Amino acid sequence: MLKLYYNPISLNARRVWIALLEKQIPFEPIELSLDGDQFHDDFTAINPLQRIPAIVDHGFRVIESLAILDYLEAKYPTPSLLPSKPEIIAMVRMVETVTVVELQPETIPLTRPLVGLEVDPQKLEAAQQRVVNILQFFEKLLDEQNYFAGEQFTLAEVVAGTLVPSLPLEDYPHLKAWSEQLSQRDSWQQTEASPEAIKAALPNVRKLLERRS
Ligand SMILES: N[C@@H](CCC(=O)N[C@@H](CS)C(=O)NCC(=O)O)C(=O)O
């Protein structure tokens, strides 16, 4: 059976967890504490980069959340989360890339004060401005449609929908409605980290952020 190495508060792992649930792929969840489990030899043999998520599917190992999503889509194509129309592929890839490459790093300065770490006020302001630009862009993309690619739920939701809803969305009515719609799905409800899990993980989040600064 496919094995998923994850932690309940990891956004990167949640994407994969949601895709597995949406596609109804049976899997064995293997929780790593992120308090050192990721550095153990057994896991390092699976992911030399010592990060989650990782999957092992009948002996085939994949790391990096976006690569795992592509693998799952190709290997388990039904239900499809990436329709083949060129415009839809472009939209999905654009939203995925903006989320992971542009938006996600900007949330790090926003998170630092929440775990008691200092943040340079100029860096914080620049990050806040960049987040606003990206949310405005996403808001326009959604316009009057239910999902980024139109009326079909795709990998754009799986990727953006695990990060964007954690940001303040009062000024973005389309994103707010989209986020509320996603929160009704079983896959979102089953993978939502409890407030207790988040609170318990804060010291680990602090350590992870310290290592990255
Ligand atoms: N680019 C990777 C990022 C993975 C990542 O940063 N995972 C974090 C948890 S969300 C992690 O395992 N951190 C462990 C560490 O930094 O020691 C992906 O998308 O899969």
PDBQT file of the ligand as one rigid body, heavy atoms in Angstrom, charges set to zero:
ROOT
HETATM    1  N1  LIG A 301       9.483  21.945  -1.362  1.00  0.00    +0.000 N 
HETATM    2  C1  LIG A 301       9.068  20.950  -0.404  1.00  0.00    +0.000 C 
HETATM    3  C2  LIG A 301       9.022  21.597   0.965  1.00  0.00    +0.000 C 
HETATM    4  C3  LIG A 301       8.858  20.556   2.068  1.00  0.00    +0.000 C 
HETATM    5  C4  LIG A 301       8.999  21.173   3.452  1.00  0.00    +0.000 C 
HETATM    6  O1  LIG A 301       9.565  22.262   3.626  1.00  0.00    +0.000 OA
HETATM    7  N2  LIG A 301       8.511  20.436   4.449  1.00  0.00    +0.000 N 
HETATM    8  C5  LIG A 301       8.638  20.859   5.829  1.00  0.00    +0.000 C 
HETATM    9  C6  LIG A 301       7.321  20.677   6.567  1.00  0.00    +0.000 C 
HETATM   10  S1  LIG A 301       6.035  21.696   5.898  1.00  0.00    +0.000 SA
HETATM   11  C7  LIG A 301       9.652  19.977   6.517  1.00  0.00    +0.000 C 
HETATM   12  O2  LIG A 301       9.652  18.770   6.341  1.00  0.00    +0.000 OA
HETATM   13  N3  LIG A 301      10.542  20.562   7.336  1.00  0.00    +0.000 N 
HETATM   14  C8  LIG A 301      11.495  19.817   8.104  1.00  0.00    +0.000 C 
HETATM   15  C9  LIG A 301      12.732  20.616   8.398  1.00  0.00    +0.000 C 
HETATM   16  O3  LIG A 301      12.860  21.744   7.872  1.00  0.00    +0.000 OA
HETATM   17  O4  LIG A 301      13.570  20.104   9.145  1.00  0.00    +0.000 OA
HETATM   18  C10 LIG A 301       7.713  20.360  -0.826  1.00  0.00    +0.000 C 
HETATM   19  O5  LIG A 301       6.925  21.080  -1.447  1.00  0.00    +0.000 OA
HETATM   20  O6  LIG A 301       7.468  19.176  -0.561  1.00  0.00    +0.000 OA
ENDROOT
TORSDOF 0
